[in-house]
Structures are given as C-alpha cells and as structure tokens.
Amino acid sequence: MDQNSGEAARLEDAALTRAAQAGEVAALGLLLERHRAGMRAVALSVLGPGPDVDDVVQDAAVTALRRVGDVRDPAAVGAWLRMIVRNAGRSLQRASVPSQPIDDLCLPSTDAGPELRLEHHAMRNWIWEAIEELSPTLRLPLVLRHFSTTVTSYERIADACGIPVGTVRSRLSQGRARLATALAATADAPHADTSQRVRASRAEARETLAAAESGRFGALMTERWSPEIALLRGNTPVGGWAVLARGMDGDLEAGVRQRLVHAVAGRSLAVWEMHLLSPADDPGHCPPSVAWLMTLDGAGRPHRLRLLHPRPVPALQSLTPM
C-alpha cells in the first residue's frame, strides 16, 4: 500500500468510526469487515488454529460495538480493534482468570465531555434494547458472556443454562448475528435508561440481603417477587418459595453472609454476583462466590432463579448455596 492509499484508508476509517460513534450500526459493520482479516490474524497469532479463533473475533466485534465511543484516534481504529482481539485471546488463555465484562475492559478512552458521555450512554441503551429483542435462549448466554464478571466461560455458561458447551458456542454465534439485525431494527426506537435500571437493581440486591439478615427474606419474596418464583438447576425446577426461604435462612444461621459485587439488569433478566463470606470459625464452609441469575416477569419481578457457583465446589449440605 503506497502512502496516498494508506492515507485514504485512514481517512475512510476515521469517517466510519465517527459515524459508528454517532450510532450508525452499518458504519461499524463496514469497519469490522475492513479489518476482519487483521483481527483474525492477531487471534491466530495468540491462539493458534482452532475454533477459539472465530469465537474471539466475534467477541471482539461485540466489544467494539459497546466501546467504539472510546476510540481516541478514529483514523487508528484498526489498531484498536486488533488490541481488543489480542486482549480477548490472552484472557481466553488464562483459564484461571475470569474474563472482564465489556464495561471494564482497559481500552483507550477519550476525555469525554458531557455530550460524548451522553452519547456513550445512549449507545448502551440502544444495545440493551436490541438484546431484549433476542429470544430468551439466545439472550442469557450473550448477557453472561459479555456483561457478567464471573459467568463468562463457555463451561460456566453451560452450567447456568443447563446445556452442552457446544450449544453455548452455537447460541453465542447466533445471538451475535441476530444482535446486529436487532440493532438495525431498534435504532430509531425509544430506549430506556440502562444505567438507571442497573442502579435500581443494585439497590434491590442490597435491600434483599438486608431483609434476609433481618429475618425478612420470605416476606420480601412475597412482596416483590412473582408468586410463581421457581429455583432452577439448569433448566429443571427444583423448588419454589419455601425452598428458597429455607435455604437462605439455613445459610444465615450457619454464619454465611453475602455481599454484592456486580449487577446487570435488563427488562427481562437480572444478574447479581455476590461474594460469599464463610463464618470466622469455619473459613472453608462455602465457596467464594455465587451468581443469582434471574428471569423477570412482565412486571419486572423475579420469576425464575438460578444460583451458580462460578467455580466447581464440593457438594454442600444446604440445598440453595446462599
């Protein structure tokens, strides 16, 4: 590539990046197509040949969608995309280190003023609106993979959803593809304030834990959760209100406490990730963490709950590891 054509490519990248930052999903699609070969080459250099290469490139595409507003030099977007792939590949290699959620990735950021900050939040709202257009079977794996902090590996998502790892890969691939279509379809639709919803969900989680510690967990479920609340293991119901109340009370009596560390919330689902604190006289009583994966009903109330330890642990005495 000569100097003139290289400069022309940089100018075109800059124009497409600015359009993508303004919310034009088609512009981002063109950017990804322009740089897909380079992104795949980086994935191959980090991971070697194998199915993980395509997964990492697809993951990077969703990350780019979420964080394109953070590109400092629009003309150098190709290097930014390759960096995302490199980071994702290295994270995949470090199996013992949980993948970071998209919002926490250390990517170049702008010194964004109020207008850019508003634009960035608007884009996040647009993405969540599109996620809600996905079917529940595609939505949950995608949200866990890209928005949680501890349930991000294929194996953990498979445990959460009660499906094989190969099905997780397939659903993530379908989900990413359909997300692009849903983004285009919802670009002009009104979008709810995602950050407000997450703040409300965090407050709800803390109020739930406080109610439990004061002996009011059962009463809170009656007041705020669906009367048809069910505890699932994978896709199989294993109990309802009474089982959940009994499990929480039993763990509290044993001296176990929970502390919220991360929350994600959409209209149809919420994820609360907790640290588990064992009693001082029995530090190995419980595993280090648990994720509450909640499907919400039309009124926004928890309707289905899965409790997942992000690491394999020995079987515990209590039915609900809370």
C-alpha positions in Angstrom: 0.0 0.0 0.0 1.5 3.4 -1.1 1.5 6.5 1.1 -1.5 8.0 -0.7 -3.7 4.9 -0.5 -2.7 4.4 3.1 -3.7 7.9 4.0 -7.0 7.4 2.1 -7.7 4.3 4.1 -7.0 6.2 7.4 -9.4 8.9 6.4 -12.1 6.4 5.5 -11.6 4.6 8.8 -11.9 7.9 10.6 -15.2 8.8 8.8 -16.7 5.3 9.5 -15.6 5.4 13.2 -17.2 8.8 13.7 -20.4 7.5 12.1 -20.3 4.4 14.3 -19.8 6.6 17.4 -22.9 8.5 16.3 -24.9 5.3 16.5 -24.8 4.1 12.9 -24.5 0.3 13.1 -23.9 -0.1 9.4 -20.7 2.0 9.7 -19.4 -0.3 12.4 -20.3 -3.3 10.3 -18.2 -1.8 7.4 -15.3 -1.2 9.9 -15.3 -4.8 11.1 -15.4 -6.1 7.5 -12.4 -3.8 6.6 -10.3 -5.1 9.5 -11.6 -8.6 9.9 -8.6 -10.2 8.2 -6.2 -8.3 10.5 -8.3 -9.2 13.6 -8.3 -12.9 12.6 -4.5 -12.8 12.0 -4.0 -11.5 15.6 -6.3 -14.2 17.0 -4.3 -16.9 15.1 -1.0 -15.5 16.4 -2.2 -15.6 20.0 -4.3 -18.8 20.0 -3.1 -20.9 17.0 -5.5 -22.6 14.7 -8.8 -23.8 16.2 -12.4 -22.9 16.9 -11.5 -20.3 19.6 -10.1 -18.0 16.8 -13.6 -17.3 15.4 -15.1 -17.0 18.9 -12.5 -14.4 19.9 -13.1 -12.4 16.7 -16.9 -12.5 17.3 -16.4 -11.5 20.9 -14.2 -8.6 19.8 -16.9 -7.4 17.4 -19.5 -7.1 20.3 -16.9 -5.4 22.4 -16.2 -2.9 19.6 -19.9 -2.2 19.4 -20.1 -1.4 23.1 -16.9 0.7 23.2 -16.5 2.4 19.9 -17.2 5.7 21.6 -13.9 5.3 23.5 -11.7 5.4 20.3 -9.3 8.3 20.8 -7.9 8.4 17.3 -10.6 7.4 14.7 -8.1 7.0 12.0 -6.3 4.3 14.0 -9.4 2.2 14.7 -7.7 -0.8 13.1 -5.0 -0.9 15.8 -7.8 -0.5 18.4 -9.7 -3.5 17.0 -6.6 -5.7 16.9 -5.9 -4.8 20.5 -9.3 -5.9 21.6 -8.7 -9.3 19.8 -5.3 -9.6 21.5 -6.7 -8.9 24.9 -9.6 -11.3 24.4 -7.2 -14.1 23.2 -4.9 -13.7 26.1 -7.8 -13.7 28.6 -9.0 -16.9 27.0 -5.6 -18.5 27.5 -5.6 -17.5 31.2 -8.3 -20.0 32.1 -7.9 -19.4 35.8 -8.5 -15.6 35.4 -12.2 -14.6 34.9 -12.9 -12.6 31.7 -13.6 -9.0 32.3 -17.1 -7.6 31.4 -17.1 -5.3 28.5 -17.6 -2.2 30.5 -14.4 -2.9 32.5 -12.0 -3.6 29.7 -9.0 -1.3 29.7 -9.3 0.3 26.3 -8.2 3.7 25.1 -10.7 6.3 26.4 -11.4 9.9 25.4 -11.5 12.8 27.8 -15.2 12.8 27.1 -17.3 15.9 27.8 -20.9 15.8 28.7 -22.1 15.4 25.1 -19.9 12.4 24.5 -20.8 10.8 27.8 -24.5 11.2 27.0 -23.9 9.7 23.5 -22.0 6.8 25.0 -24.8 6.0 27.5 -27.4 6.4 24.7 -25.5 3.8 22.7 -25.5 1.4 25.6 -29.3 1.9 26.0 -29.7 1.1 22.3 -27.7 -2.1 22.7 -29.8 -3.3 25.6 -33.0 -2.5 23.7 -31.6 -4.8 20.9 -30.7 -7.5 23.4 -34.2 -7.6 24.6 -35.3 -8.4 21.0 -33.4 -11.7 21.2 -35.1 -14.9 22.3 -34.6 -16.0 25.9 -32.4 -18.9 24.8 -30.0 -16.6 23.0 -30.3 -13.6 25.4 -29.0 -15.3 28.6 -25.7 -16.8 27.1 -25.0 -13.5 25.4 -25.5 -11.4 28.6 -23.5 -13.8 30.7 -20.6 -13.8 28.2 -20.4 -10.1 27.7 -21.9 -8.5 30.8 -21.1 -10.7 33.8 -17.8 -10.9 35.7 -17.7 -14.5 36.8 -20.0 -16.5 34.5 -18.2 -15.8 31.3 -16.5 -19.0 30.2 -18.3 -21.5 27.9 -18.3 -24.1 30.7 -19.9 -21.8 33.3 -22.5 -20.6 30.9 -23.3 -24.2 30.0 -23.8 -24.9 33.7 -26.0 -21.9 34.1 -28.2 -22.7 31.1 -28.2 -26.5 31.5 -26.9 -27.1 28.0 -23.7 -28.6 26.5 -20.7 -26.4 25.8 -21.1 -26.9 22.1 -24.6 -25.5 22.3 -23.3 -22.4 24.2 -20.9 -21.7 21.3 -23.7 -22.1 18.8 -26.1 -19.9 20.7 -23.5 -17.2 21.2 -22.8 -17.2 17.5 -26.5 -17.0 16.6 -27.0 -14.3 19.3 -24.3 -12.1 18.0 -25.6 -12.4 14.4 -29.1 -11.6 15.4 -28.0 -8.8 17.6 -26.7 -7.0 14.6 -30.1 -7.3 12.9 -31.9 -6.2 16.1 -29.6 -3.2 16.4 -30.6 -2.0 13.0 -34.3 -2.6 13.7 -34.3 -0.7 17.0 -32.0 2.2 16.1 -34.9 4.7 15.9 -37.0 3.2 18.8 -37.1 4.9 22.2 -34.6 3.4 24.6 -34.9 3.0 28.3 -32.2 4.3 30.6 -29.9 1.3 31.2 -27.8 2.9 33.9 -30.9 3.8 35.9 -32.1 0.3 35.7 -28.8 -1.1 36.8 -28.7 1.3 39.8 -32.2 0.2 40.8 -31.2 -3.5 40.5 -28.2 -2.9 42.7 -30.4 -1.2 45.3 -32.8 -4.1 45.1 -30.0 -6.7 45.7 -28.7 -4.8 48.7 -32.3 -4.5 50.1 -32.8 -8.2 49.6 -29.7 -9.1 51.5 -30.5 -6.7 54.3 -34.1 -8.2 54.5 -32.6 -11.7 54.7 -30.2 -10.7 57.5 -33.1 -9.2 59.5 -35.2 -12.4 59.0 -37.5 -10.9 56.3 -36.3 -12.8 53.2 -39.6 -14.7 52.9 -41.7 -11.6 53.4 -39.6 -9.7 50.8 -40.2 -12.5 48.2 -43.9 -12.4 48.9 -43.9 -8.6 48.4 -41.6 -8.2 45.5 -41.1 -11.5 43.6 -43.5 -13.4 41.4 -45.8 -15.8 43.3 -44.7 -18.4 40.8 -41.0 -18.0 41.7 -39.1 -21.2 41.0 -35.5 -22.2 41.7 -33.9 -23.9 38.7 -30.9 -26.1 38.3 -30.0 -25.7 34.7 -33.5 -25.9 33.1 -35.0 -28.1 35.8 -37.2 -26.6 38.6 -36.1 -27.9 42.0 -38.2 -25.8 44.3 -40.1 -22.6 44.9 -40.7 -20.0 47.6 -40.4 -22.4 50.6 -37.1 -24.0 49.3 -35.5 -20.5 48.7 -36.6 -19.2 52.1 -35.4 -22.3 53.9 -32.0 -22.3 52.1 -31.4 -18.6 52.9 -32.4 -19.0 56.5 -30.2 -22.1 56.9 -27.1 -20.4 55.4 -27.6 -17.3 57.6 -27.9 -19.5 60.7 -24.6 -21.1 59.7 -23.0 -17.7 59.7 -22.8 -17.3 55.9 -23.1 -13.8 54.5 -23.3 -12.3 51.0 -22.0 -9.1 49.6 -23.0 -7.7 46.2 -20.0 -7.1 43.8 -21.6 -6.7 40.4 -25.1 -6.3 39.0 -26.5 -6.3 35.4 -30.2 -5.7 34.6 -32.4 -5.6 31.5 -36.2 -5.6 31.2 -36.3 -9.4 31.2 -33.4 -10.5 33.3 -31.0 -9.5 36.1 -27.7 -10.9 37.3 -26.4 -10.3 40.8 -22.9 -11.5 41.5 -22.0 -12.0 45.2 -19.0 -12.7 47.4 -19.8 -15.4 49.9 -18.4 -14.9 53.4 -17.9 -18.0 55.5 -18.2 -17.9 59.3 -14.9 -17.0 61.0 -14.7 -20.4 62.8 -15.2 -22.3 59.5 -13.5 -20.4 56.7 -14.0 -23.2 54.2 -17.7 -23.6 54.8 -18.8 -22.2 51.5 -17.3 -21.4 48.1 -16.1 -17.8 47.5 -18.9 -16.6 45.3 -22.4 -17.2 43.9 -24.3 -15.6 40.9 -28.0 -15.1 41.1 -29.4 -15.4 37.5 -32.9 -14.1 37.5 -35.6 -14.2 34.7 -38.1 -11.4 35.3 -41.8 -11.4 34.5 -43.7 -8.7 32.7 -43.9 -6.7 35.9 -40.1 -6.8 36.4 -40.4 -9.3 39.3 -38.0 -12.3 39.7 -39.9 -15.3 38.2 -37.1 -17.9 37.7 -33.9 -18.0 39.7 -30.7 -20.0 39.0 -27.9 -20.0 41.7 -24.5 -20.7 40.2 -21.1 -21.0 41.9 -18.6 -19.7 39.3 -16.1 -22.3 40.4 -16.5 -26.1 40.8 -17.0 -26.8 44.5 -17.8 -29.9 46.6 -21.5 -30.6 47.3 -22.8 -28.6 50.3 -25.3 -29.5 52.9 -27.8 -26.7 52.1 -30.0 -27.0 49.0 -29.5 -23.4 48.0 -25.9 -22.2 48.2 -26.8 -18.8 49.6 
